[in-house]
Amino acid sequence: ELVAAGELPSTVLSEVLRLGVTDSTELVTLFWGQHVAEQEAIELCDALADGFDGVEFELVNGGQPYYHYLVSIE
């Protein structure tokens, strides 16, 4: 089910997390793809983490060829 769309990955991720993170969420893992620079991924992850108190964020080089980011919400 499509829950968000947009021109910028940061905007889409923010919307997905706004919809997907609940009070019981403990961990968000962002997997960045091969077309995203590591520093860009770090900055985005840090910015997103600032908006979710009590949720741990981790960043993993997923290397996926077609998607800027994949996200796991646990």
mmCIF file of the N, C-alpha and C atoms, coordinates in Angstrom:
data_MODEL
# 
_entry.id   MODEL 
# 
loop_
_atom_site.group_PDB 
_atom_site.id 
_atom_site.type_symbol 
_atom_site.label_atom_id 
_atom_site.label_alt_id 
_atom_site.label_comp_id 
_atom_site.label_asym_id 
_atom_site.label_entity_id 
_atom_site.label_seq_id 
_atom_site.pdbx_PDB_ins_code 
_atom_site.Cartn_x 
_atom_site.Cartn_y 
_atom_site.Cartn_z 
_atom_site.occupancy 
_atom_site.B_iso_or_equiv 
_atom_site.pdbx_formal_charge 
_atom_site.auth_seq_id 
_atom_site.auth_comp_id 
_atom_site.auth_asym_id 
_atom_site.auth_atom_id 
_atom_site.pdbx_PDB_model_num 
ATOM 1   N N  . GLU A 1 1  ? 0.842  -1.177 0.000  1.00 0.00 ? 1  GLU A N  1 
ATOM 2   C CA . GLU A 1 1  ? 0.000  0.000  0.000  1.00 0.00 ? 1  GLU A CA 1 
ATOM 3   C C  . GLU A 1 1  ? 0.886  1.239  0.000  1.00 0.00 ? 1  GLU A C  1 
ATOM 4   N N  . LEU A 1 2  ? 0.682  2.108  -0.932 1.00 0.00 ? 2  LEU A N  1 
ATOM 5   C CA . LEU A 1 2  ? 1.420  3.363  -1.028 1.00 0.00 ? 2  LEU A CA 1 
ATOM 6   C C  . LEU A 1 2  ? 0.913  4.310  0.045  1.00 0.00 ? 2  LEU A C  1 
ATOM 7   N N  . VAL A 1 3  ? 1.826  4.803  0.870  1.00 0.00 ? 3  VAL A N  1 
ATOM 8   C CA . VAL A 1 3  ? 1.418  5.716  1.933  1.00 0.00 ? 3  VAL A CA 1 
ATOM 9   C C  . VAL A 1 3  ? 2.000  7.110  1.772  1.00 0.00 ? 3  VAL A C  1 
ATOM 10  N N  . ALA A 1 4  ? 3.027  7.262  0.916  1.00 0.00 ? 4  ALA A N  1 
ATOM 11  C CA . ALA A 1 4  ? 3.633  8.579  0.706  1.00 0.00 ? 4  ALA A CA 1 
ATOM 12  C C  . ALA A 1 4  ? 4.330  8.603  -0.641 1.00 0.00 ? 4  ALA A C  1 
ATOM 13  N N  . ALA A 1 5  ? 4.344  9.779  -1.246 1.00 0.00 ? 5  ALA A N  1 
ATOM 14  C CA . ALA A 1 5  ? 5.049  9.979  -2.506 1.00 0.00 ? 5  ALA A CA 1 
ATOM 15  C C  . ALA A 1 5  ? 5.554  11.411 -2.532 1.00 0.00 ? 5  ALA A C  1 
ATOM 16  N N  . GLY A 1 6  ? 6.629  11.635 -3.261 1.00 0.00 ? 6  GLY A N  1 
ATOM 17  C CA . GLY A 1 6  ? 7.160  12.986 -3.353 1.00 0.00 ? 6  GLY A CA 1 
ATOM 18  C C  . GLY A 1 6  ? 8.423  13.025 -4.178 1.00 0.00 ? 6  GLY A C  1 
ATOM 19  N N  . GLU A 1 7  ? 8.927  14.210 -4.388 1.00 0.00 ? 7  GLU A N  1 
ATOM 20  C CA . GLU A 1 7  ? 10.129 14.417 -5.184 1.00 0.00 ? 7  GLU A CA 1 
ATOM 21  C C  . GLU A 1 7  ? 11.414 14.149 -4.395 1.00 0.00 ? 7  GLU A C  1 
ATOM 22  N N  . LEU A 1 8  ? 11.394 14.433 -3.103 1.00 0.00 ? 8  LEU A N  1 
ATOM 23  C CA . LEU A 1 8  ? 12.598 14.308 -2.276 1.00 0.00 ? 8  LEU A CA 1 
ATOM 24  C C  . LEU A 1 8  ? 12.497 13.112 -1.339 1.00 0.00 ? 8  LEU A C  1 
ATOM 25  N N  . PRO A 1 9  ? 13.523 12.268 -1.310 1.00 0.00 ? 9  PRO A N  1 
ATOM 26  C CA . PRO A 1 9  ? 13.509 11.130 -0.383 1.00 0.00 ? 9  PRO A CA 1 
ATOM 27  C C  . PRO A 1 9  ? 13.311 11.557 1.070  1.00 0.00 ? 9  PRO A C  1 
ATOM 28  N N  . SER A 1 10 ? 13.885 12.678 1.454  1.00 0.00 ? 10 SER A N  1 
ATOM 29  C CA . SER A 1 10 ? 13.750 13.133 2.839  1.00 0.00 ? 10 SER A CA 1 
ATOM 30  C C  . SER A 1 10 ? 12.296 13.432 3.191  1.00 0.00 ? 10 SER A C  1 
ATOM 31  N N  . THR A 1 11 ? 11.561 14.021 2.283  1.00 0.00 ? 11 THR A N  1 
ATOM 32  C CA . THR A 1 11 ? 10.149 14.330 2.508  1.00 0.00 ? 11 THR A CA 1 
ATOM 33  C C  . THR A 1 11 ? 9.327  13.057 2.623  1.00 0.00 ? 11 THR A C  1 
ATOM 34  N N  . VAL A 1 12 ? 9.589  12.113 1.746  1.00 0.00 ? 12 VAL A N  1 
ATOM 35  C CA . VAL A 1 12 ? 8.853  10.848 1.757  1.00 0.00 ? 12 VAL A CA 1 
ATOM 36  C C  . VAL A 1 12 ? 9.157  10.067 3.037  1.00 0.00 ? 12 VAL A C  1 
ATOM 37  N N  . LEU A 1 13 ? 10.428 9.980  3.408  1.00 0.00 ? 13 LEU A N  1 
ATOM 38  C CA . LEU A 1 13 ? 10.785 9.257  4.633  1.00 0.00 ? 13 LEU A CA 1 
ATOM 39  C C  . LEU A 1 13 ? 10.152 9.885  5.862  1.00 0.00 ? 13 LEU A C  1 
ATOM 40  N N  . SER A 1 14 ? 10.162 11.186 5.923  1.00 0.00 ? 14 SER A N  1 
ATOM 41  C CA . SER A 1 14 ? 9.553  11.874 7.052  1.00 0.00 ? 14 SER A CA 1 
ATOM 42  C C  . SER A 1 14 ? 8.064  11.531 7.164  1.00 0.00 ? 14 SER A C  1 
ATOM 43  N N  . GLU A 1 15 ? 7.379  11.514 6.048  1.00 0.00 ? 15 GLU A N  1 
ATOM 44  C CA . GLU A 1 15 ? 5.948  11.185 6.048  1.00 0.00 ? 15 GLU A CA 1 
ATOM 45  C C  . GLU A 1 15 ? 5.710  9.723  6.427  1.00 0.00 ? 15 GLU A C  1 
ATOM 46  N N  . VAL A 1 16 ? 6.516  8.824  5.893  1.00 0.00 ? 16 VAL A N  1 
ATOM 47  C CA . VAL A 1 16 ? 6.386  7.405  6.227  1.00 0.00 ? 16 VAL A CA 1 
ATOM 48  C C  . VAL A 1 16 ? 6.594  7.192  7.722  1.00 0.00 ? 16 VAL A C  1 
ATOM 49  N N  . LEU A 1 17 ? 7.599  7.838  8.279  1.00 0.00 ? 17 LEU A N  1 
ATOM 50  C CA . LEU A 1 17 ? 7.853  7.680  9.710  1.00 0.00 ? 17 LEU A CA 1 
ATOM 51  C C  . LEU A 1 17 ? 6.753  8.309  10.546 1.00 0.00 ? 17 LEU A C  1 
ATOM 52  N N  . ARG A 1 18 ? 6.235  9.446  10.111 1.00 0.00 ? 18 ARG A N  1 
ATOM 53  C CA . ARG A 1 18 ? 5.138  10.084 10.836 1.00 0.00 ? 18 ARG A CA 1 
ATOM 54  C C  . ARG A 1 18 ? 3.933  9.147  10.918 1.00 0.00 ? 18 ARG A C  1 
ATOM 55  N N  . LEU A 1 19 ? 3.694  8.410  9.851  1.00 0.00 ? 19 LEU A N  1 
ATOM 56  C CA . LEU A 1 19 ? 2.568  7.480  9.817  1.00 0.00 ? 19 LEU A CA 1 
ATOM 57  C C  . LEU A 1 19 ? 2.870  6.150  10.491 1.00 0.00 ? 19 LEU A C  1 
ATOM 58  N N  . GLY A 1 20 ? 4.130  5.717  10.446 1.00 0.00 ? 20 GLY A N  1 
ATOM 59  C CA . GLY A 1 20 ? 4.466  4.374  10.882 1.00 0.00 ? 20 GLY A CA 1 
ATOM 60  C C  . GLY A 1 20 ? 4.985  4.224  12.299 1.00 0.00 ? 20 GLY A C  1 
ATOM 61  N N  . VAL A 1 21 ? 5.605  5.271  12.826 1.00 0.00 ? 21 VAL A N  1 
ATOM 62  C CA . VAL A 1 21 ? 6.159  5.191  14.179 1.00 0.00 ? 21 VAL A CA 1 
ATOM 63  C C  . VAL A 1 21 ? 5.033  5.376  15.187 1.00 0.00 ? 21 VAL A C  1 
ATOM 64  N N  . THR A 1 22 ? 4.989  4.462  16.159 1.00 0.00 ? 22 THR A N  1 
ATOM 65  C CA . THR A 1 22 ? 3.967  4.517  17.213 1.00 0.00 ? 22 THR A CA 1 
ATOM 66  C C  . THR A 1 22 ? 4.648  4.629  18.565 1.00 0.00 ? 22 THR A C  1 
ATOM 67  N N  . ASP A 1 23 ? 3.849  4.686  19.603 1.00 0.00 ? 23 ASP A N  1 
ATOM 68  C CA . ASP A 1 23 ? 4.406  4.752  20.958 1.00 0.00 ? 23 ASP A CA 1 
ATOM 69  C C  . ASP A 1 23 ? 5.215  3.512  21.311 1.00 0.00 ? 23 ASP A C  1 
ATOM 70  N N  . SER A 1 24 ? 4.944  2.397  20.660 1.00 0.00 ? 24 SER A N  1 
ATOM 71  C CA . SER A 1 24 ? 5.669  1.165  20.958 1.00 0.00 ? 24 SER A CA 1 
ATOM 72  C C  . SER A 1 24 ? 6.900  0.960  20.064 1.00 0.00 ? 24 SER A C  1 
ATOM 73  N N  . THR A 1 25 ? 7.154  1.884  19.132 1.00 0.00 ? 25 THR A N  1 
ATOM 74  C CA . THR A 1 25 ? 8.326  1.766  18.262 1.00 0.00 ? 25 THR A CA 1 
ATOM 75  C C  . THR A 1 25 ? 9.595  1.982  19.065 1.00 0.00 ? 25 THR A C  1 
ATOM 76  N N  . GLU A 1 26 ? 10.539 1.069  18.898 1.00 0.00 ? 26 GLU A N  1 
ATOM 77  C CA . GLU A 1 26 ? 11.815 1.167  19.598 1.00 0.00 ? 26 GLU A CA 1 
ATOM 78  C C  . GLU A 1 26 ? 12.976 1.472  18.661 1.00 0.00 ? 26 GLU A C  1 
ATOM 79  N N  . LEU A 1 27 ? 12.879 0.974  17.412 1.00 0.00 ? 27 LEU A N  1 
ATOM 80  C CA . LEU A 1 27 ? 14.018 1.062  16.511 1.00 0.00 ? 27 LEU A CA 1 
ATOM 81  C C  . LEU A 1 27 ? 13.555 1.340  15.086 1.00 0.00 ? 27 LEU A C  1 
ATOM 82  N N  . VAL A 1 28 ? 14.244 2.272  14.432 1.00 0.00 ? 28 VAL A N  1 
ATOM 83  C CA . VAL A 1 28 ? 14.056 2.533  13.003 1.00 0.00 ? 28 VAL A CA 1 
ATOM 84  C C  . VAL A 1 28 ? 15.411 2.309  12.345 1.00 0.00 ? 28 VAL A C  1 
ATOM 85  N N  . THR A 1 29 ? 15.424 1.441  11.337 1.00 0.00 ? 29 THR A N  1 
ATOM 86  C CA . THR A 1 29 ? 16.649 1.193  10.586 1.00 0.00 ? 29 THR A CA 1 
ATOM 87  C C  . THR A 1 29 ? 16.459 1.719  9.175  1.00 0.00 ? 29 THR A C  1 
ATOM 88  N N  . LEU A 1 30 ? 17.378 2.571  8.747  1.00 0.00 ? 30 LEU A N  1 
ATOM 89  C CA . LEU A 1 30 ? 17.367 3.102  7.388  1.00 0.00 ? 30 LEU A CA 1 
ATOM 90  C C  . LEU A 1 30 ? 18.488 2.428  6.602  1.00 0.00 ? 30 LEU A C  1 
ATOM 91  N N  . PHE A 1 31 ? 18.135 1.846  5.478  1.00 0.00 ? 31 PHE A N  1 
ATOM 92  C CA . PHE A 1 31 ? 19.102 1.225  4.575  1.00 0.00 ? 31 PHE A CA 1 
ATOM 93  C C  . PHE A 1 31 ? 19.251 2.157  3.373  1.00 0.00 ? 31 PHE A C  1 
ATOM 94  N N  . TRP A 1 32 ? 20.462 2.721  3.174  1.00 0.00 ? 32 TRP A N  1 
ATOM 95  C CA . TRP A 1 32 ? 20.610 3.636  2.046  1.00 0.00 ? 32 TRP A CA 1 
ATOM 96  C C  . TRP A 1 32 ? 21.120 2.883  0.833  1.00 0.00 ? 32 TRP A C  1 
ATOM 97  N N  . GLY A 1 33 ? 20.665 3.353  -0.348 1.00 0.00 ? 33 GLY A N  1 
ATOM 98  C CA . GLY A 1 33 ? 20.961 2.689  -1.610 1.00 0.00 ? 33 GLY A CA 1 
ATOM 99  C C  . GLY A 1 33 ? 22.232 3.181  -2.269 1.00 0.00 ? 33 GLY A C  1 
ATOM 100 N N  . GLN A 1 34 ? 22.571 2.556  -3.371 1.00 0.00 ? 34 GLN A N  1 
ATOM 101 C CA . GLN A 1 34 ? 23.843 2.829  -4.031 1.00 0.00 ? 34 GLN A CA 1 
ATOM 102 C C  . GLN A 1 34 ? 23.922 4.219  -4.659 1.00 0.00 ? 34 GLN A C  1 
ATOM 103 N N  . HIS A 1 35 ? 22.819 4.904  -4.831 1.00 0.00 ? 35 HIS A N  1 
ATOM 104 C CA . HIS A 1 35 ? 22.839 6.249  -5.415 1.00 0.00 ? 35 HIS A CA 1 
ATOM 105 C C  . HIS A 1 35 ? 22.815 7.348  -4.357 1.00 0.00 ? 35 HIS A C  1 
ATOM 106 N N  . VAL A 1 36 ? 22.985 6.985  -3.096 1.00 0.00 ? 36 VAL A N  1 
ATOM 107 C CA . VAL A 1 36 ? 22.989 7.950  -2.000 1.00 0.00 ? 36 VAL A CA 1 
ATOM 108 C C  . VAL A 1 36 ? 24.385 7.978  -1.396 1.00 0.00 ? 36 VAL A C  1 
ATOM 109 N N  . ALA A 1 37 ? 24.921 9.178  -1.225 1.00 0.00 ? 37 ALA A N  1 
ATOM 110 C CA . ALA A 1 37 ? 26.225 9.334  -0.580 1.00 0.00 ? 37 ALA A CA 1 
ATOM 111 C C  . ALA A 1 37 ? 26.089 9.062  0.919  1.00 0.00 ? 37 ALA A C  1 
ATOM 112 N N  . GLU A 1 38 ? 27.113 8.473  1.496  1.00 0.00 ? 38 GLU A N  1 
ATOM 113 C CA . GLU A 1 38 ? 27.072 8.138  2.922  1.00 0.00 ? 38 GLU A CA 1 
ATOM 114 C C  . GLU A 1 38 ? 26.791 9.363  3.782  1.00 0.00 ? 38 GLU A C  1 
ATOM 115 N N  . GLN A 1 39 ? 27.454 10.479 3.507  1.00 0.00 ? 39 GLN A N  1 
ATOM 116 C CA . GLN A 1 39 ? 27.257 11.685 4.313  1.00 0.00 ? 39 GLN A CA 1 
ATOM 117 C C  . GLN A 1 39 ? 25.822 12.191 4.216  1.00 0.00 ? 39 GLN A C  1 
ATOM 118 N N  . GLU A 1 40 ? 25.235 12.097 3.047  1.00 0.00 ? 40 GLU A N  1 
ATOM 119 C CA . GLU A 1 40 ? 23.834 12.485 2.861  1.00 0.00 ? 40 GLU A CA 1 
ATOM 120 C C  . GLU A 1 40 ? 22.922 11.607 3.715  1.00 0.00 ? 40 GLU A C  1 
ATOM 121 N N  . ALA A 1 41 ? 23.193 10.305 3.735  1.00 0.00 ? 41 ALA A N  1 
ATOM 122 C CA . ALA A 1 41 ? 22.397 9.372  4.527  1.00 0.00 ? 41 ALA A CA 1 
ATOM 123 C C  . ALA A 1 41 ? 22.542 9.660  6.022  1.00 0.00 ? 41 ALA A C  1 
ATOM 124 N N  . ILE A 1 42 ? 23.753 9.956  6.446  1.00 0.00 ? 42 ILE A N  1 
ATOM 125 C CA . ILE A 1 42 ? 24.002 10.266 7.863  1.00 0.00 ? 42 ILE A CA 1 
ATOM 126 C C  . ILE A 1 42 ? 23.231 11.513 8.274  1.00 0.00 ? 42 ILE A C  1 
ATOM 127 N N  . GLU A 1 43 ? 23.307 12.548 7.460  1.00 0.00 ? 43 GLU A N  1 
ATOM 128 C CA . GLU A 1 43 ? 22.623 13.804 7.787  1.00 0.00 ? 43 GLU A CA 1 
ATOM 129 C C  . GLU A 1 43 ? 21.114 13.625 7.836  1.00 0.00 ? 43 GLU A C  1 
ATOM 130 N N  . LEU A 1 44 ? 20.566 12.865 6.903  1.00 0.00 ? 44 LEU A N  1 
ATOM 131 C CA . LEU A 1 44 ? 19.127 12.620 6.895  1.00 0.00 ? 44 LEU A CA 1 
ATOM 132 C C  . LEU A 1 44 ? 18.710 11.802 8.116  1.00 0.00 ? 44 LEU A C  1 
ATOM 133 N N  . CYS A 1 45 ? 19.454 10.772 8.420  1.00 0.00 ? 45 CYS A N  1 
ATOM 134 C CA . CYS A 1 45 ? 19.138 9.927  9.577  1.00 0.00 ? 45 CYS A CA 1 
ATOM 135 C C  . CYS A 1 45 ? 19.161 10.755 10.865 1.00 0.00 ? 45 CYS A C  1 
ATOM 136 N N  . ASP A 1 46 ? 20.174 11.595 11.020 1.00 0.00 ? 46 ASP A N  1 
ATOM 137 C CA . ASP A 1 46 ? 20.274 12.443 12.209 1.00 0.00 ? 46 ASP A CA 1 
ATOM 138 C C  . ASP A 1 46 ? 19.092 13.407 12.303 1.00 0.00 ? 46 ASP A C  1 
ATOM 139 N N  . ALA A 1 47 ? 18.723 14.007 11.172 1.00 0.00 ? 47 ALA A N  1 
ATOM 140 C CA . ALA A 1 47 ? 17.606 14.950 11.164 1.00 0.00 ? 47 ALA A CA 1 
ATOM 141 C C  . ALA A 1 47 ? 16.291 14.254 11.502 1.00 0.00 ? 47 ALA A C  1 
ATOM 142 N N  . LEU A 1 48 ? 16.088 13.073 10.960 1.00 0.00 ? 48 LEU A N  1 
ATOM 143 C CA . LEU A 1 48 ? 14.864 12.329 11.255 1.00 0.00 ? 48 LEU A CA 1 
ATOM 144 C C  . LEU A 1 48 ? 14.824 11.903 12.716 1.00 0.00 ? 48 LEU A C  1 
ATOM 145 N N  . ALA A 1 49 ? 15.955 11.450 13.240 1.00 0.00 ? 49 ALA A N  1 
ATOM 146 C CA . ALA A 1 49 ? 16.014 10.979 14.627 1.00 0.00 ? 49 ALA A CA 1 
ATOM 147 C C  . ALA A 1 49 ? 15.665 12.089 15.609 1.00 0.00 ? 49 ALA A C  1 
ATOM 148 N N  . ASP A 1 50 ? 16.003 13.326 15.271 1.00 0.00 ? 50 ASP A N  1 
ATOM 149 C CA . ASP A 1 50 ? 15.695 14.454 16.156 1.00 0.00 ? 50 ASP A CA 1 
ATOM 150 C C  . ASP A 1 50 ? 14.192 14.630 16.369 1.00 0.00 ? 50 ASP A C  1 
ATOM 151 N N  . GLY A 1 51 ? 13.388 14.128 15.454 1.00 0.00 ? 51 GLY A N  1 
ATOM 152 C CA . GLY A 1 51 ? 11.943 14.296 15.561 1.00 0.00 ? 51 GLY A CA 1 
ATOM 153 C C  . GLY A 1 51 ? 11.213 13.191 16.296 1.00 0.00 ? 51 GLY A C  1 
ATOM 154 N N  . PHE A 1 52 ? 11.950 12.168 16.755 1.00 0.00 ? 52 PHE A N  1 
ATOM 155 C CA . PHE A 1 52 ? 11.297 11.023 17.394 1.00 0.00 ? 52 PHE A CA 1 
ATOM 156 C C  . PHE A 1 52 ? 12.017 10.670 18.691 1.00 0.00 ? 52 PHE A C  1 
ATOM 157 N N  . ASP A 1 53 ? 11.604 11.310 19.778 1.00 0.00 ? 53 ASP A N  1 
ATOM 158 C CA . ASP A 1 53 ? 12.202 11.040 21.087 1.00 0.00 ? 53 ASP A CA 1 
ATOM 159 C C  . ASP A 1 53 ? 11.929 9.610  21.515 1.00 0.00 ? 53 ASP A C  1 
ATOM 160 N N  . GLY A 1 54 ? 12.931 8.970  22.068 1.00 0.00 ? 54 GLY A N  1 
ATOM 161 C CA . GLY A 1 54 ? 12.773 7.621  22.593 1.00 0.00 ? 54 GLY A CA 1 
ATOM 162 C C  . GLY A 1 54 ? 12.870 6.525  21.557 1.00 0.00 ? 54 GLY A C  1 
ATOM 163 N N  . VAL A 1 55 ? 13.128 6.877  20.296 1.00 0.00 ? 55 VAL A N  1 
ATOM 164 C CA . VAL A 1 55 ? 13.265 5.883  19.236 1.00 0.00 ? 55 VAL A CA 1 
ATOM 165 C C  . VAL A 1 55 ? 14.724 5.880  18.782 1.00 0.00 ? 55 VAL A C  1 
ATOM 166 N N  . GLU A 1 56 ? 15.319 4.695  18.755 1.00 0.00 ? 56 GLU A N  1 
ATOM 167 C CA . GLU A 1 56 ? 16.698 4.563  18.291 1.00 0.00 ? 56 GLU A CA 1 
ATOM 168 C C  . GLU A 1 56 ? 16.701 4.468  16.772 1.00 0.00 ? 56 GLU A C  1 
ATOM 169 N N  . PHE A 1 57 ? 17.612 5.181  16.149 1.00 0.00 ? 57 PHE A N  1 
ATOM 170 C CA . PHE A 1 57 ? 17.779 5.130  14.695 1.00 0.00 ? 57 PHE A CA 1 
ATOM 171 C C  . PHE A 1 57 ? 19.130 4.529  14.381 1.00 0.00 ? 57 PHE A C  1 
ATOM 172 N N  . GLU A 1 58 ? 19.153 3.631  13.396 1.00 0.00 ? 58 GLU A N  1 
ATOM 173 C CA . GLU A 1 58 ? 20.428 3.110  12.917 1.00 0.00 ? 58 GLU A CA 1 
ATOM 174 C C  . GLU A 1 58 ? 20.438 3.198  11.397 1.00 0.00 ? 58 GLU A C  1 
ATOM 175 N N  . LEU A 1 59 ? 21.648 3.268  10.857 1.00 0.00 ? 59 LEU A N  1 
ATOM 176 C CA . LEU A 1 59 ? 21.835 3.471  9.431  1.00 0.00 ? 59 LEU A CA 1 
ATOM 177 C C  . LEU A 1 59 ? 22.707 2.351  8.896  1.00 0.00 ? 59 LEU A C  1 
ATOM 178 N N  . VAL A 1 60 ? 22.274 1.740  7.799  1.00 0.00 ? 60 VAL A N  1 
ATOM 179 C CA . VAL A 1 60 ? 22.987 0.606  7.207  1.00 0.00 ? 60 VAL A CA 1 
ATOM 180 C C  . VAL A 1 60 ? 23.119 0.840  5.705  1.00 0.00 ? 60 VAL A C  1 
ATOM 181 N N  . ASN A 1 61 ? 24.299 0.564  5.166  1.00 0.00 ? 61 ASN A N  1 
ATOM 182 C CA . ASN A 1 61 ? 24.498 0.637  3.721  1.00 0.00 ? 61 ASN A CA 1 
ATOM 183 C C  . ASN A 1 61 ? 23.854 -0.590 3.102  1.00 0.00 ? 61 ASN A C  1 
ATOM 184 N N  . GLY A 1 62 ? 22.663 -0.400 2.534  1.00 0.00 ? 62 GLY A N  1 
ATOM 185 C CA . GLY A 1 62 ? 21.942 -1.502 1.913  1.00 0.00 ? 62 GLY A CA 1 
ATOM 186 C C  . GLY A 1 62 ? 22.415 -1.782 0.493  1.00 0.00 ? 62 GLY A C  1 
ATOM 187 N N  . GLY A 1 63 ? 22.887 -0.731 -0.199 1.00 0.00 ? 63 GLY A N  1 
ATOM 188 C CA . GLY A 1 63 ? 23.400 -0.891 -1.551 1.00 0.00 ? 63 GLY A CA 1 
ATOM 189 C C  . GLY A 1 63 ? 22.351 -1.215 -2.597 1.00 0.00 ? 63 GLY A C  1 
ATOM 190 N N  . GLN A 1 64 ? 21.077 -1.076 -2.265 1.00 0.00 ? 64 GLN A N  1 
ATOM 191 C CA . GLN A 1 64 ? 20.023 -1.420 -3.227 1.00 0.00 ? 64 GLN A CA 1 
ATOM 192 C C  . GLN A 1 64 ? 20.107 -0.487 -4.443 1.00 0.00 ? 64 GLN A C  1 
ATOM 193 N N  . PRO A 1 65 ? 19.898 -1.059 -5.642 1.00 0.00 ? 65 PRO A N  1 
ATOM 194 C CA . PRO A 1 65 ? 20.106 -0.284 -6.866 1.00 0.00 ? 65 PRO A CA 1 
ATOM 195 C C  . PRO A 1 65 ? 18.960 0.643  -7.270 1.00 0.00 ? 65 PRO A C  1 
ATOM 196 N N  . TYR A 1 66 ? 17.742 0.411  -6.817 1.00 0.00 ? 66 TYR A N  1 
ATOM 197 C CA . TYR A 1 66 ? 16.605 1.166  -7.329 1.00 0.00 ? 66 TYR A CA 1 
ATOM 198 C C  . TYR A 1 66 ? 15.965 2.124  -6.337 1.00 0.00 ? 66 TYR A C  1 
ATOM 199 N N  . TYR A 1 67 ? 16.194 1.907  -5.063 1.00 0.00 ? 67 TYR A N  1 
ATOM 200 C CA . TYR A 1 67 ? 15.535 2.722  -4.048 1.00 0.00 ? 67 TYR A CA 1 
ATOM 201 C C  . TYR A 1 67 ? 16.572 3.505  -3.263 1.00 0.00 ? 67 TYR A C  1 
ATOM 202 N N  . HIS A 1 68 ? 16.279 4.786  -3.029 1.00 0.00 ? 68 HIS A N  1 
ATOM 203 C CA . HIS A 1 68 ? 17.189 5.601  -2.238 1.00 0.00 ? 68 HIS A CA 1 
ATOM 204 C C  . HIS A 1 68 ? 17.299 5.043  -0.818 1.00 0.00 ? 68 HIS A C  1 
ATOM 205 N N  . TYR A 1 69 ? 16.165 4.703  -0.255 1.00 0.00 ? 69 TYR A N  1 
ATOM 206 C CA . TYR A 1 69 ? 16.131 4.202  1.128  1.00 0.00 ? 69 TYR A CA 1 
ATOM 207 C C  . TYR A 1 69 ? 15.085 3.101  1.259  1.00 0.00 ? 69 TYR A C  1 
ATOM 208 N N  . LEU A 1 70 ? 15.388 2.159  2.131  1.00 0.00 ? 70 LEU A N  1 
ATOM 209 C CA . LEU A 1 70 ? 14.412 1.206  2.646  1.00 0.00 ? 70 LEU A CA 1 
ATOM 210 C C  . LEU A 1 70 ? 14.366 1.453  4.143  1.00 0.00 ? 70 LEU A C  1 
ATOM 211 N N  . VAL A 1 71 ? 13.209 1.256  4.750  1.00 0.00 ? 71 VAL A N  1 
ATOM 212 C CA . VAL A 1 71 ? 13.085 1.536  6.178  1.00 0.00 ? 71 VAL A CA 1 
ATOM 213 C C  . VAL A 1 71 ? 12.421 0.360  6.877  1.00 0.00 ? 71 VAL A C  1 
ATOM 214 N N  . SER A 1 72 ? 12.953 0.047  8.060  1.00 0.00 ? 72 SER A N  1 
ATOM 215 C CA . SER A 1 72 ? 12.367 -0.965 8.928  1.00 0.00 ? 72 SER A CA 1 
ATOM 216 C C  . SER A 1 72 ? 11.965 -0.277 10.231 1.00 0.00 ? 72 SER A C  1 
ATOM 217 N N  . ILE A 1 73 ? 10.731 -0.455 10.625 1.00 0.00 ? 73 ILE A N  1 
ATOM 218 C CA . ILE A 1 73 ? 10.225 0.130  11.876 1.00 0.00 ? 73 ILE A CA 1 
ATOM 219 C C  . ILE A 1 73 ? 9.871  -1.010 12.802 1.00 0.00 ? 73 ILE A C  1 
ATOM 220 N N  . GLU A 1 74 ? 10.545 -1.048 13.939 1.00 0.00 ? 74 GLU A N  1 
ATOM 221 C CA . GLU A 1 74 ? 10.324 -2.144 14.895 1.00 0.00 ? 74 GLU A CA 1 
ATOM 222 C C  . GLU A 1 74 ? 9.880  -1.605 16.230 1.00 0.00 ? 74 GLU A C  1 
# 
